[in-house]
Amino acid sequence: MSGTVTAGIDGSPESRAAAEWAAREALLRGLPLKIVYVSEPVPRRLAQNPLLAAETYQHWAEQMVRESAEGIRLRHPGIAVVTEQLTGSVADILCEASASAELLVLGSRGLGGIGGFLAGSVSLSVVARVERPVVLVRAGERAADEHRTDRAGVPSAAAPFRPVVLGLDIDDPDDTVLRFAFDAAARRKAPLRAVHSWPEPPTSFYRFTGDVELHESLAHGQAELLGKVLRPWRQKFPDVEVIESSRSGSAAQNLVEDARDASLAVVGRRIRTGVFGGHIGHVVHAAIHHITVPVAVVAHS
């Protein structure tokens, strides 16, 4: 797939972290980085501060975009960086920008919401509408955070990457999501932890005789199904170490828990629209609100 790694910025800490993550990802993929700034017809900064003249705002935006690109070029020599300043509805413009990108990277404020450089509702709209992968990056995310500690016990970008964690639905596995996760792990030379969750049998709530045997039987069967789904991908990516995690419980809670030590969490979103627009699903919703590492939401049919 040709294209760019595209990052949306607005000068906030979370968007700066997103741009830095996007630069590192562009280097991993051998792609150019595009930095996009979107100004609304009546910029929010002007609406909140009428003393800020339009010319002053325009100058600030141009300087912010220019300094962001220059800083990335200095910190990542050799990377091709292009910038673009657009005007219009932020969500609409970002959705359009994603069409020519291999993935879109946005800033995220952190636990409790995904506001960042967009209002939460707009961010959710972008995630729900685009058909390219979208990566959400928290403020303060550093390169060293994606790596294991060195021999001295200090996080270091020179140490190996932490695992890539994939939330997998084995009842309806999608090749687009699996390919993205395996490719991300391969580029990082990192293990891939595939997380599959299945519901507790109803009898376990009542402690009926045979519950233990039933649970063990279900666990064995689900683990076999997970292995079957992953087998052809192990063959396609023989150098990727795969860790299979199949257990009962909430899919959202299990994914959040397993992603605590990850370099990247990957979750799929089915492209589904209705009268109220796109939907993201409860697992994706939990991931982007409660996983602290970068989260890739991969749309699929």
Backbone as CSV, one residue per row, in Angstrom:
resi,resn,N_x,N_y,N_z,CA_x,CA_y,CA_z,C_x,C_y,C_z
1,MET,0.858,-1.191,0.000,0.000,0.000,0.000,0.892,1.238,0.000
2,SER,0.747,2.104,-0.959,1.518,3.327,-1.007,0.725,4.429,-0.356
3,GLY,1.417,5.505,0.052,0.751,6.621,0.682,1.673,7.284,1.671
4,THR,1.099,7.858,2.693,1.854,8.555,3.722,1.373,8.110,5.088
5,VAL,2.161,8.434,6.082,1.664,8.428,7.453,1.260,9.863,7.734
6,THR,-0.002,10.087,8.025,-0.531,11.443,8.181,-0.873,11.710,9.637
7,ALA,-0.387,12.841,10.145,-0.643,13.235,11.532,-1.381,14.563,11.559
8,GLY,-2.446,14.629,12.347,-3.166,15.877,12.558,-2.606,16.566,13.793
9,ILE,-2.285,17.862,13.667,-1.713,18.587,14.798,-2.478,19.881,15.060
10,ASP,-2.327,20.394,16.300,-2.878,21.708,16.616,-2.008,22.452,17.628
11,GLY,-0.825,21.900,17.930,0.064,22.545,18.885,-0.096,22.053,20.306
12,SER,-1.095,21.227,20.583,-1.311,20.706,21.929,-0.294,19.612,22.232
13,PRO,-0.054,19.306,23.518,0.904,18.236,23.861,0.552,16.901,23.232
14,GLU,-0.747,16.576,23.199,-1.124,15.285,22.633,-0.904,15.232,21.123
15,SER,-1.115,16.346,20.434,-0.887,16.324,18.985,0.607,16.316,18.674
16,ARG,1.417,16.938,19.530,2.876,16.859,19.333,3.362,15.426,19.525
17,ALA,2.823,14.741,20.543,3.181,13.335,20.751,2.746,12.489,19.565
18,ALA,1.560,12.797,19.006,1.064,12.058,17.841,1.983,12.256,16.640
19,ALA,2.445,13.492,16.422,3.338,13.767,15.293,4.664,13.022,15.450
20,GLU,5.186,12.977,16.680,6.438,12.256,16.915,6.249,10.757,16.694
21,TRP,5.132,10.223,17.179,4.864,8.792,16.963,4.725,8.516,15.471
22,ALA,4.023,9.402,14.772,3.829,9.230,13.335,5.161,9.256,12.591
23,ALA,6.085,10.111,13.048,7.407,10.164,12.415,8.145,8.842,12.595
24,ARG,8.097,8.286,13.793,8.763,7.003,14.034,8.122,5.891,13.208
25,GLU,6.796,5.939,13.081,6.093,4.932,12.289,6.420,5.079,10.806
26,ALA,6.550,6.316,10.336,6.909,6.552,8.943,8.287,5.969,8.637
27,LEU,9.216,6.092,9.593,10.545,5.512,9.404,10.462,3.987,9.348
28,LEU,9.648,3.391,10.214,9.490,1.936,10.197,8.922,1.446,8.876
29,ARG,8.030,2.231,8.289,7.344,1.823,7.066,8.043,2.320,5.794
30,GLY,9.042,3.191,5.954,9.707,3.739,4.786,8.812,4.654,3.970
31,LEU,7.966,5.423,4.672,7.008,6.308,4.010,7.254,7.759,4.411
32,PRO,6.812,8.704,3.588,6.876,10.105,4.005,5.843,10.402,5.080
33,LEU,6.119,11.437,5.846,5.200,11.907,6.880,4.502,13.166,6.392
34,LYS,3.188,13.187,6.498,2.432,14.398,6.178,1.851,14.959,7.473
35,ILE,2.116,16.239,7.738,1.570,16.923,8.904,0.437,17.820,8.425
36,VAL,-0.742,17.605,8.993,-1.932,18.337,8.557,-2.469,19.183,9.699
37,TYR,-2.722,20.450,9.399,-3.407,21.325,10.354,-4.696,21.800,9.700
38,VAL,-5.798,21.651,10.413,-7.105,22.039,9.892,-7.635,23.208,10.714
39,SER,-7.924,24.312,10.051,-8.556,25.446,10.721,-10.007,25.528,10.278
40,GLU,-10.876,25.765,11.229,-12.300,25.900,10.924,-12.569,27.265,10.313
41,PRO,-13.667,27.422,9.565,-13.991,28.727,8.976,-14.003,29.840,10.026
42,VAL,-14.532,29.546,11.212,-14.435,30.461,12.354,-13.655,29.710,13.422
43,PRO,-12.336,29.871,13.455,-11.516,29.078,14.363,-11.971,29.182,15.801
44,ARG,-11.918,28.061,16.503,-12.351,28.012,17.892,-11.557,28.999,18.755
45,ARG,-10.265,29.164,18.450,-9.448,30.081,19.234,-9.944,31.520,19.099
46,LEU,-10.427,31.868,17.898,-10.967,33.219,17.712,-12.300,33.381,18.431
47,ALA,-13.128,32.346,18.375,-14.426,32.420,19.039,-14.256,32.581,20.538
48,GLN,-13.238,31.935,21.096,-13.007,32.022,22.529,-12.289,33.299,22.916
49,ASN,-11.551,33.896,21.983,-10.784,35.093,22.276,-10.916,36.075,21.119
50,PRO,-11.948,36.938,21.155,-12.172,37.869,20.043,-11.044,38.865,19.856
51,LEU,-10.148,39.013,20.853,-9.032,39.943,20.724,-7.923,39.374,19.844
52,LEU,-8.015,38.084,19.550,-7.017,37.447,18.703,-7.414,37.658,17.245
53,ALA,-6.684,38.508,16.554,-7.022,38.847,15.174,-6.807,37.657,14.253
54,ALA,-7.561,37.661,13.152,-7.447,36.549,12.203,-6.035,36.434,11.651
55,GLU,-5.387,37.569,11.373,-4.029,37.533,10.843,-3.057,36.941,11.860
56,THR,-3.255,37.294,13.134,-2.401,36.751,14.188,-2.590,35.241,14.297
57,TYR,-3.820,34.807,14.222,-4.113,33.377,14.284,-3.469,32.637,13.121
58,GLN,-3.573,33.200,11.918,-2.996,32.573,10.739,-1.482,32.472,10.876
59,HIS,-0.877,33.541,11.383,0.573,33.534,11.581,0.967,32.465,12.592
60,TRP,0.201,32.366,13.684,0.493,31.349,14.701,0.403,29.953,14.105
61,ALA,-0.642,29.701,13.319,-0.835,28.372,12.737,0.309,28.016,11.790
62,GLU,0.694,28.964,10.934,1.777,28.709,9.992,3.089,28.430,10.717
63,GLN,3.359,29.214,11.755,4.591,29.026,12.516,4.593,27.686,13.246
64,MET,3.457,27.321,13.828,3.353,26.068,14.558,3.598,24.875,13.636
65,VAL,2.995,24.890,12.454,3.172,23.798,11.496,4.620,23.747,11.021
66,ARG,5.183,24.903,10.723,6.570,24.955,10.236,7.551,24.443,11.296
67,GLU,7.385,24.881,12.537,8.286,24.464,13.603,8.141,22.970,13.901
68,SER,6.929,22.465,13.796,6.719,21.037,14.014,7.465,20.218,12.971
69,ALA,7.362,20.609,11.716,8.044,19.888,10.643,9.562,20.004,10.782
70,GLU,10.053,21.198,11.090,11.497,21.387,11.232,12.047,20.555,12.380
71,GLY,11.314,20.507,13.493,11.762,19.724,14.635,11.846,18.242,14.312
72,ILE,10.858,17.737,13.591,10.872,16.310,13.219,12.016,16.019,12.271
73,ARG,12.291,16.903,11.333,13.418,16.689,10.409,14.740,16.640,11.163
74,LEU,14.885,17.472,12.190,16.114,17.472,12.980,16.251,16.198,13.807
75,ARG,15.151,15.746,14.399,15.201,14.563,15.271,15.199,13.261,14.484
76,HIS,14.715,13.313,13.246,14.639,12.101,12.425,15.241,12.385,11.046
77,PRO,16.562,12.486,10.976,17.208,12.797,9.685,16.843,11.777,8.615
78,GLY,16.608,12.275,7.439,16.313,11.388,6.329,14.842,11.196,6.052
79,ILE,13.993,11.532,7.005,12.567,11.351,6.778,12.042,12.480,5.895
80,ALA,11.171,12.139,4.952,10.537,13.134,4.098,9.294,13.659,4.808
81,VAL,9.255,14.969,5.038,8.143,15.589,5.763,7.493,16.637,4.874
82,VAL,6.192,16.526,4.707,5.426,17.545,3.986,4.341,18.063,4.916
83,THR,3.929,19.284,4.685,2.900,19.891,5.527,1.737,20.364,4.665
84,GLU,0.585,20.460,5.310,-0.614,20.925,4.611,-1.514,21.637,5.598
85,GLN,-1.945,22.841,5.229,-2.898,23.596,6.040,-4.197,23.717,5.254
86,LEU,-5.279,23.244,5.872,-6.571,23.198,5.208,-7.617,23.905,6.052
87,THR,-8.699,24.271,5.412,-9.786,24.957,6.106,-11.091,24.216,5.859
88,GLY,-11.873,24.056,6.911,-13.163,23.399,6.785,-13.540,22.684,8.061
89,SER,-14.538,21.821,7.984,-14.926,21.004,9.118,-13.782,20.056,9.448
90,VAL,-13.322,20.082,10.700,-12.141,19.310,11.077,-12.347,17.820,10.789
91,ALA,-13.479,17.276,11.218,-13.730,15.854,11.019,-13.779,15.514,9.531
92,ASP,-14.469,16.331,8.755,-14.589,16.059,7.322,-13.236,16.105,6.626
93,ILE,-12.426,17.121,6.956,-11.133,17.271,6.308,-10.209,16.115,6.663
94,LEU,-10.213,15.709,7.926,-9.353,14.600,8.331,-9.786,13.295,7.673
95,CYS,-11.071,13.102,7.532,-11.548,11.908,6.833,-11.086,11.914,5.379
96,GLU,-11.125,13.078,4.745,-10.651,13.183,3.367,-9.148,12.955,3.293
97,ALA,-8.409,13.505,4.263,-6.951,13.343,4.267,-6.541,11.887,4.457
98,SER,-7.358,11.140,5.174,-7.013,9.741,5.445,-7.079,8.883,4.186
99,ALA,-7.821,9.333,3.172,-8.017,8.518,1.974,-6.706,8.239,1.250
100,SER,-5.761,9.180,1.305,-4.476,9.000,0.624,-3.375,8.576,1.584
101,ALA,-3.745,8.230,2.816,-2.762,7.864,3.833,-2.777,6.364,4.092
102,GLU,-1.629,5.832,4.498,-1.596,4.443,4.928,-2.210,4.326,6.317
103,LEU,-1.991,5.344,7.128,-2.700,5.433,8.398,-2.727,6.880,8.850
104,LEU,-3.722,7.197,9.680,-3.933,8.539,10.215,-3.632,8.502,11.700
105,VAL,-2.870,9.482,12.191,-2.458,9.517,13.594,-2.994,10.789,14.236
106,LEU,-3.698,10.625,15.358,-4.290,11.746,16.081,-3.863,11.718,17.537
107,GLY,-3.873,12.890,18.163,-3.577,12.983,19.583,-4.794,12.644,20.411
108,SER,-4.552,12.146,21.606,-5.622,11.758,22.519,-5.276,12.210,23.923
109,ARG,-6.223,12.826,24.605,-5.927,13.389,25.917,-5.579,12.340,26.952
110,GLY,-6.199,11.176,26.886,-5.879,10.150,27.865,-7.112,9.557,28.487
111,LEU,-6.951,9.010,29.670,-8.044,8.305,30.322,-9.247,9.210,30.514
112,GLY,-10.401,8.652,30.233,-11.636,9.385,30.450,-12.182,10.045,29.211
113,GLY,-11.417,10.096,28.129,-11.922,10.718,26.913,-10.859,10.684,25.841
114,ILE,-11.196,11.002,24.622,-10.196,11.033,23.558,-10.233,12.399,22.889
115,GLY,-10.397,13.455,23.690,-10.526,14.783,23.121,-9.331,15.188,22.299
116,GLY,-8.215,15.471,22.981,-7.006,15.847,22.283,-7.192,17.085,21.434
117,PHE,-6.638,17.041,20.213,-6.685,18.252,19.409,-8.048,18.453,18.771
118,LEU,-8.973,17.544,19.019,-10.348,17.690,18.576,-11.269,17.544,19.778
119,ALA,-12.473,18.081,19.686,-13.479,17.781,20.702,-13.772,16.293,20.645
120,GLY,-14.121,15.716,21.791,-14.325,14.273,21.848,-15.293,13.761,20.804
121,SER,-16.386,14.455,20.610,-17.377,13.978,19.649,-16.821,13.971,18.232
122,VAL,-15.957,14.930,17.898,-15.373,14.976,16.568,-14.360,13.845,16.396
123,SER,-13.556,13.595,17.441,-12.597,12.495,17.382,-13.300,11.168,17.153
124,LEU,-14.364,10.941,17.902,-15.121,9.708,17.735,-15.702,9.625,16.331
125,SER,-16.104,10.762,15.791,-16.654,10.781,14.441,-15.602,10.363,13.424
126,VAL,-14.375,10.854,13.587,-13.293,10.485,12.668,-13.010,8.998,12.756
127,VAL,-12.864,8.487,13.982,-12.582,7.061,14.159,-13.683,6.210,13.545
128,ALA,-14.929,6.643,13.698,-16.066,5.855,13.225,-16.266,5.928,11.718
129,ARG,-15.706,6.943,11.079,-16.004,7.167,9.666,-14.896,6.745,8.707
130,VAL,-13.640,6.880,9.105,-12.564,6.631,8.138,-12.402,5.133,7.891
131,GLU,-11.935,4.807,6.708,-11.741,3.411,6.336,-10.275,3.016,6.318
132,ARG,-9.405,3.918,6.745,-7.998,3.615,6.944,-7.746,3.414,8.436
133,PRO,-6.656,2.750,8.788,-6.334,2.637,10.213,-6.105,4.011,10.838
134,VAL,-6.599,4.181,12.049,-6.400,5.404,12.819,-5.678,5.036,14.106
135,VAL,-4.589,5.746,14.402,-3.840,5.509,15.631,-4.026,6.703,16.547
136,LEU,-4.408,6.438,17.796,-4.585,7.472,18.800,-3.425,7.408,19.782
137,VAL,-2.780,8.556,20.009,-1.574,8.630,20.834,-1.816,9.576,22.004
138,ARG,-1.455,9.144,23.204,-1.646,9.952,24.400,-0.598,11.058,24.506
139,ALA,-0.946,12.118,25.190,0.021,13.163,25.504,1.120,12.574,26.372
140,GLY,2.349,12.974,26.117,3.468,12.488,26.906,4.070,11.192,26.412
141,GLU,3.489,10.577,25.377,4.046,9.336,24.825,5.446,9.593,24.280
142,ARG,6.411,8.774,24.704,7.799,8.911,24.264,8.248,7.636,23.560
143,ALA,9.297,7.765,22.772,9.806,6.591,22.052,10.195,5.486,23.021
144,ALA,10.828,5.848,24.140,11.279,4.843,25.106,10.124,4.068,25.708
145,ASP,8.929,4.676,25.757,7.776,3.995,26.356,7.375,2.747,25.584
146,GLU,7.738,2.672,24.318,7.360,1.536,23.479,8.337,0.366,23.612
147,HIS,9.412,0.585,24.389,10.477,-0.409,24.465,10.596,-0.978,25.879
148,ARG,11.208,-2.135,25.949,11.501,-2.741,27.242,12.614,-1.957,27.923
149,THR,12.837,-2.230,29.193,13.917,-1.562,29.907,15.259,-2.162,29.507
150,ASP,16.302,-1.358,29.646,17.643,-1.865,29.341,18.193,-2.634,30.538
151,ARG,19.460,-3.003,30.479,20.048,-3.815,31.532,20.053,-3.096,32.881
152,ALA,20.033,-1.774,32.837,20.018,-0.997,34.072,18.598,-0.786,34.600
153,GLY,17.614,-1.345,33.888,16.231,-1.196,34.319,15.594,0.109,33.904
154,VAL,16.189,0.798,32.927,15.694,2.101,32.471,15.065,1.940,31.094
155,PRO,13.839,2.472,30.865,13.243,2.404,29.526,14.163,3.065,28.503
156,SER,14.403,2.385,27.398,15.344,2.893,26.403,14.871,2.534,25.012
157,ALA,14.945,3.511,24.100,14.559,3.254,22.712,15.528,2.306,22.024
158,ALA,16.682,2.035,22.655,17.638,1.092,22.091,17.304,-0.350,22.464
159,ALA,16.413,-0.535,23.430,16.015,-1.873,23.857,14.940,-2.422,22.912
160,PRO,14.673,-3.730,22.951,13.636,-4.301,22.084,12.254,-3.699,22.364
161,PHE,11.411,-3.735,21.344,10.043,-3.246,21.491,9.241,-4.137,22.435
162,ARG,8.302,-3.524,23.117,7.318,-4.275,23.880,6.363,-4.965,22.894
163,PRO,5.542,-5.918,23.358,4.673,-6.647,22.424,3.637,-5.755,21.739
164,VAL,3.231,-6.162,20.566,2.032,-5.622,19.919,0.876,-6.498,20.374
165,VAL,-0.191,-5.876,20.861,-1.332,-6.631,21.383,-2.517,-6.473,20.432
166,LEU,-3.086,-7.601,20.053,-4.214,-7.630,19.121,-5.454,-8.162,19.816
167,GLY,-6.529,-7.389,19.798,-7.822,-7.869,20.250,-8.493,-8.587,19.094
168,LEU,-8.738,-9.897,19.248,-9.180,-10.714,18.118,-10.528,-11.367,18.381
169,ASP,-11.420,-11.223,17.418,-12.720,-11.900,17.446,-12.615,-13.128,16.552
170,ILE,-12.473,-14.319,17.150,-12.257,-15.510,16.329,-13.534,-15.998,15.667
171,ASP,-14.684,-15.471,16.091,-15.924,-15.851,15.425,-16.044,-15.189,14.055
172,ASP,-15.356,-14.053,13.903,-15.410,-13.325,12.633,-14.074,-12.635,12.397
173,PRO,-12.982,-13.407,12.284,-11.660,-12.799,12.111,-11.545,-12.129,10.755
174,ASP,-10.859,-11.002,10.725,-10.723,-10.275,9.466,-9.256,-10.176,9.070
175,ASP,-8.974,-10.454,7.811,-7.598,-10.454,7.337,-6.949,-9.078,7.430
176,THR,-7.731,-8.020,7.238,-7.169,-6.663,7.285,-6.586,-6.366,8.662
177,VAL,-7.317,-6.730,9.705,-6.861,-6.481,11.073,-5.668,-7.370,11.404
178,LEU,-5.750,-8.646,11.052,-4.652,-9.573,11.325,-3.376,-9.158,10.593
179,ARG,-3.512,-8.752,9.347,-2.339,-8.345,8.571,-1.701,-7.107,9.193
180,PHE,-2.516,-6.146,9.607,-1.977,-4.927,10.215,-1.194,-5.263,11.481
181,ALA,-1.765,-6.105,12.338,-1.123,-6.436,13.604,0.165,-7.226,13.388
182,PHE,0.137,-8.230,12.524,1.350,-9.017,12.271,2.425,-8.150,11.623
183,ASP,2.026,-7.285,10.706,2.988,-6.406,10.042,3.622,-5.448,11.054
184,ALA,2.806,-4.908,11.957,3.331,-3.995,12.982,4.338,-4.706,13.871
185,ALA,4.027,-5.936,14.253,4.952,-6.706,15.091,6.236,-7.026,14.330
186,ALA,6.108,-7.394,13.058,7.286,-7.736,12.259,8.213,-6.535,12.101
187,ARG,7.641,-5.366,11.829,8.467,-4.170,11.656,9.183,-3.797,12.947
188,ARG,8.570,-4.091,14.082,9.166,-3.777,15.376,10.056,-4.896,15.906
189,LYS,10.037,-6.039,15.215,10.720,-7.238,15.714,10.248,-7.543,17.138
190,ALA,8.944,-7.415,17.305,8.318,-7.583,18.619,7.387,-8.788,18.618
191,PRO,7.127,-9.368,19.780,6.121,-10.436,19.854,4.732,-9.873,19.567
192,LEU,3.858,-10.732,19.097,2.449,-10.383,18.924,1.632,-11.187,19.925
193,ARG,0.911,-10.503,20.774,0.025,-11.170,21.732,-1.398,-11.064,21.222
194,ALA,-1.973,-12.185,20.836,-3.342,-12.221,20.325,-4.284,-12.537,21.471
195,VAL,-5.195,-11.612,21.756,-6.091,-11.720,22.905,-7.495,-12.065,22.428
196,HIS,-7.979,-13.210,22.873,-9.340,-13.643,22.545,-10.102,-13.907,23.836
197,SER,-11.331,-13.402,23.913,-12.160,-13.591,25.112,-13.438,-14.305,24.746
198,TRP,-13.901,-15.138,25.659,-15.160,-15.847,25.443,-15.982,-15.782,26.733
199,PRO,-17.309,-15.804,26.613,-18.165,-15.612,27.797,-18.141,-16.790,28.754
200,GLU,-18.270,-16.492,30.015,-18.398,-17.530,31.034,-19.648,-18.361,30.764
201,PRO,-19.577,-19.689,30.964,-20.799,-20.498,30.824,-21.820,-20.072,31.874
202,PRO,-23.096,-20.014,31.529,-24.119,-19.541,32.470,-24.141,-20.303,33.786
203,THR,-23.809,-21.577,33.780,-23.889,-22.358,35.015,-22.871,-21.929,36.050
204,SER,-21.789,-21.247,35.623,-20.744,-20.887,36.569,-21.241,-19.908,37.614
205,PHE,-22.339,-19.229,37.322,-22.884,-18.297,38.301,-23.586,-19.034,39.444
206,TYR,-23.898,-20.285,39.223,-24.670,-21.033,40.224,-23.891,-22.191,40.845
207,ARG,-22.613,-22.348,40.412,-21.734,-23.365,40.977,-22.351,-24.766,40.891
208,PHE,-22.868,-25.104,39.714,-23.421,-26.435,39.518,-22.289,-27.468,39.463
209,THR,-22.643,-28.712,39.765,-21.693,-29.806,39.640,-21.250,-29.927,38.177
210,GLY,-19.963,-30.055,37.994,-19.443,-30.168,36.633,-18.984,-28.862,36.035
211,ASP,-19.106,-27.766,36.791,-18.688,-26.471,36.263,-17.218,-26.459,35.872
212,VAL,-16.367,-27.034,36.724,-14.932,-27.018,36.449,-14.631,-27.746,35.147
213,GLU,-15.236,-28.929,34.983,-15.010,-29.700,33.769,-15.530,-28.963,32.540
214,LEU,-16.708,-28.332,32.679,-17.277,-27.582,31.561,-16.377,-26.410,31.185
215,HIS,-15.891,-25.698,32.198,-15.030,-24.546,31.938,-13.746,-24.973,31.238
216,GLU,-13.146,-26.061,31.718,-11.908,-26.549,31.116,-12.132,-26.995,29.680
217,SER,-13.267,-27.623,29.422,-13.580,-28.072,28.069,-13.755,-26.878,27.129
218,LEU,-14.482,-25.868,27.608,-14.679,-24.670,26.791,-13.362,-23.947,26.551
219,ALA,-12.540,-23.855,27.599,-11.255,-23.170,27.473,-10.373,-23.870,26.449
220,HIS,-10.353,-25.200,26.498,-9.541,-25.964,25.538,-10.048,-25.759,24.118
221,GLY,-11.359,-25.805,23.943,-11.929,-25.627,22.615,-11.666,-24.246,22.046
222,GLN,-11.807,-23.202,22.898,-11.574,-21.832,22.436,-10.108,-21.606,22.096
223,ALA,-9.211,-22.194,22.890,-7.787,-22.058,22.613,-7.436,-22.716,21.277
224,GLU,-8.053,-23.853,20.991,-7.815,-24.527,19.713,-8.301,-23.678,18.541
225,LEU,-9.465,-23.058,18.706,-10.001,-22.198,17.645,-9.095,-20.994,17.404
226,LEU,-8.579,-20.397,18.491,-7.661,-19.268,18.346,-6.411,-19.698,17.587
227,GLY,-5.865,-20.860,17.957,-4.687,-21.356,17.261,-4.943,-21.603,15.786
228,LYS,-6.131,-22.087,15.468,-6.488,-22.352,14.071,-6.543,-21.059,13.266
229,VAL,-7.113,-19.991,13.853,-7.195,-18.700,13.163,-5.797,-18.132,12.917
230,LEU,-4.913,-18.301,13.886,-3.582,-17.700,13.796,-2.602,-18.512,12.959
231,ARG,-2.891,-19.797,12.741,-1.923,-20.681,12.094,-1.446,-20.164,10.726
232,PRO,-2.354,-19.776,9.809,-1.849,-19.303,8.504,-1.042,-18.013,8.608
233,TRP,-1.320,-17.187,9.624,-0.575,-15.947,9.781,0.796,-16.196,10.384
234,ARG,0.902,-17.228,11.215,2.222,-17.633,11.694,3.099,-18.046,10.512
235,GLN,2.479,-18.710,9.531,3.222,-19.157,8.357,3.628,-17.982,7.471
236,LYS,2.762,-16.969,7.375,3.077,-15.791,6.564,4.140,-14.920,7.227
237,PHE,4.174,-14.921,8.554,5.136,-14.111,9.302,5.914,-15.030,10.252
238,PRO,6.780,-15.884,9.699,7.456,-16.879,10.533,8.401,-16.299,11.577
239,ASP,8.846,-15.055,11.378,9.786,-14.457,12.318,9.090,-13.780,13.503
240,VAL,7.768,-13.713,13.465,7.025,-13.063,14.557,6.686,-14.093,15.633
241,GLU,7.135,-13.838,16.840,6.757,-14.682,17.978,5.305,-14.388,18.334
242,VAL,4.466,-15.404,18.398,3.050,-15.226,18.683,2.726,-15.790,20.059
243,ILE,2.083,-14.976,20.865,1.634,-15.382,22.200,0.119,-15.437,22.167
244,GLU,-0.438,-16.597,22.398,-1.881,-16.760,22.340,-2.484,-16.625,23.735
245,SER,-3.456,-15.730,23.855,-4.116,-15.495,25.141,-5.613,-15.663,24.953
246,SER,-6.146,-16.783,25.413,-7.570,-17.080,25.301,-8.116,-17.328,26.701
247,ARG,-9.065,-16.500,27.123,-9.634,-16.687,28.451,-11.045,-16.124,28.494
248,SER,-11.792,-16.552,29.474,-13.174,-16.096,29.603,-13.210,-14.705,30.219
249,GLY,-14.333,-14.061,30.046,-14.518,-12.740,30.634,-14.853,-11.695,29.598
250,SER,-14.856,-10.446,30.033,-15.176,-9.326,29.161,-14.059,-9.099,28.148
251,ALA,-14.412,-9.042,26.864,-13.413,-8.802,25.823,-12.733,-7.456,26.023
252,ALA,-13.512,-6.439,26.390,-12.952,-5.102,26.590,-11.992,-5.085,27.780
253,GLN,-12.398,-5.653,28.904,-11.551,-5.650,30.095,-10.278,-6.458,29.880
254,ASN,-10.394,-7.611,29.251,-9.216,-8.434,29.011,-8.218,-7.731,28.095
255,LEU,-8.733,-7.046,27.070,-7.847,-6.341,26.146,-7.129,-5.203,26.856
256,VAL,-7.856,-4.430,27.645,-7.245,-3.319,28.383,-6.150,-3.844,29.311
257,GLU,-6.429,-4.936,29.987,-5.453,-5.508,30.910,-4.211,-6.012,30.179
258,ASP,-4.404,-6.723,29.062,-3.269,-7.293,28.341,-2.430,-6.241,27.635
259,ALA,-2.993,-5.062,27.401,-2.273,-4.016,26.669,-1.425,-3.133,27.573
260,ARG,-1.403,-3.400,28.861,-0.679,-2.519,29.784,0.814,-2.469,29.501
261,ASP,1.373,-3.563,29.012,2.819,-3.580,28.754,3.120,-3.609,27.263
262,ALA,2.194,-3.113,26.442,2.344,-3.189,24.985,3.042,-1.958,24.426
263,SER,3.563,-2.098,23.214,4.044,-0.932,22.474,2.922,-0.357,21.622
264,LEU,1.985,-1.223,21.233,0.857,-0.814,20.397,-0.281,-1.798,20.612
265,ALA,-1.497,-1.281,20.714,-2.689,-2.125,20.789,-3.453,-1.986,19.483
266,VAL,-3.917,-3.107,18.956,-4.628,-3.121,17.676,-6.009,-3.715,17.882
267,VAL,-7.018,-3.025,17.379,-8.390,-3.507,17.496,-9.114,-3.218,16.190
268,GLY,-10.012,-4.106,15.803,-10.747,-3.941,14.555,-12.069,-3.233,14.767
269,ARG,-12.501,-2.518,13.732,-13.817,-1.867,13.740,-14.521,-2.184,12.436
270,ARG,-15.653,-2.838,12.538,-16.425,-3.156,11.338,-17.019,-1.884,10.746
271,ILE,-16.865,-1.724,9.434,-17.447,-0.573,8.746,-18.945,-0.788,8.680
272,ARG,-19.653,-0.028,9.484,-21.099,-0.189,9.580,-21.716,1.178,9.820
273,THR,-22.617,1.585,8.975,-23.262,2.880,9.117,-24.766,2.715,9.218
274,GLY,-25.396,3.702,9.821,-26.844,3.703,9.969,-27.366,5.118,9.911
275,VAL,-28.585,5.296,10.360,-29.199,6.621,10.285,-28.475,7.618,11.174
276,PHE,-27.745,7.138,12.187,-27.037,8.031,13.081,-25.537,8.057,12.795
277,GLY,-25.120,7.559,11.624,-23.723,7.596,11.251,-22.995,6.320,11.630
278,GLY,-21.650,6.416,11.718,-20.823,5.256,11.986,-20.890,4.812,13.431
279,HIS,-20.453,3.577,13.662,-20.422,3.009,15.007,-19.028,2.441,15.255
280,ILE,-18.614,2.439,16.518,-17.289,1.921,16.822,-17.327,0.649,17.660
281,GLY,-18.409,0.351,18.332,-18.494,-0.862,19.125,-17.909,-0.675,20.516
282,HIS,-18.349,-1.519,21.452,-17.966,-1.299,22.848,-16.510,-1.652,23.118
283,VAL,-15.937,-2.617,22.403,-14.530,-2.964,22.628,-13.619,-1.836,22.153
284,VAL,-13.903,-1.290,20.977,-13.121,-0.154,20.480,-13.283,1.041,21.417
285,HIS,-14.511,1.260,21.860,-14.779,2.380,22.774,-13.941,2.244,24.043
286,ALA,-13.888,1.048,24.613,-13.091,0.815,25.817,-11.608,0.993,25.529
287,ALA,-11.158,0.512,24.379,-9.741,0.600,24.046,-9.265,2.038,23.945
288,ILE,-10.014,2.883,23.249,-9.551,4.243,23.027,-9.742,5.129,24.248
289,HIS,-10.532,4.674,25.217,-10.707,5.447,26.441,-9.809,4.976,27.574
290,HIS,-9.428,3.707,27.579,-8.775,3.162,28.773,-7.417,2.511,28.541
291,ILE,-7.003,2.310,27.307,-5.660,1.798,27.052,-4.707,2.985,26.962
292,THR,-3.625,2.934,27.709,-2.729,4.083,27.796,-1.684,4.117,26.696
293,VAL,-1.424,2.984,26.024,-0.445,2.969,24.936,-1.144,3.368,23.645
294,PRO,-0.383,3.680,22.576,-1.028,3.995,21.297,-1.980,2.877,20.865
295,VAL,-3.145,3.276,20.351,-4.186,2.335,19.941,-4.451,2.506,18.450
296,ALA,-4.337,1.410,17.703,-4.663,1.430,16.283,-6.037,0.829,16.082
297,VAL,-6.941,1.619,15.496,-8.288,1.131,15.179,-8.312,0.868,13.673
298,VAL,-8.482,-0.403,13.325,-8.384,-0.815,11.921,-9.779,-1.138,11.390
299,ALA,-10.245,-0.337,10.447,-11.570,-0.556,9.866,-11.541,-1.741,8.903
300,HIS,-12.621,-2.494,8.883,-12.706,-3.629,7.969,-14.157,-3.857,7.584
301,SER,-14.359,-4.533,6.460,-15.712,-4.769,5.955,-16.357,-5.945,6.684
